Amino acid sequence: MEEDRNGKHIIRVDGWLEGEEEAAELLRIAREARNPVVVDLKYLQSSDSYGIQTLHTLHWEGARLNQTSDFIKLMLGMSDEAPASVDRPIGGGSP
């Protein structure tokens, strides 16, 4: 994870997001970061149901999913439009 010059925490996911433990680790890292959180999916090649559920959860909790491939968009049920940001902190805490 890194912080950009605008204070956003960027989490890059590379390769495959598979398995309950790996998905739980991504969720933990995102929830421990200060907001806003951006999940960069440019190099995500594939994901199983655990990973897809985690990405859904992160998006619902306010993380922005960036550079999402068409395949992952299809798995997430997303349109071609960028996902809307929500004004809600990751993990349900107060902003």
C-alpha angles and dihedrals in degrees: 000000000000137000120234125215090267092058096254116142109229120203114190118206114200130185117347128358101204139147135033095268095051092047091048090051091054090049092049093050092049094047092050093052122091114249140296099055124189119193109205109208098174093118099034105121102180144345138199125223092278091056094045091050090050092051089049090050094048092049092048090049091054107270116139114231108214133191093008114180120234089249094054090043088055091049090049093046091238126152123228089267118099112261113260116247116236126211095237127109121242111262096022097275124137120274 
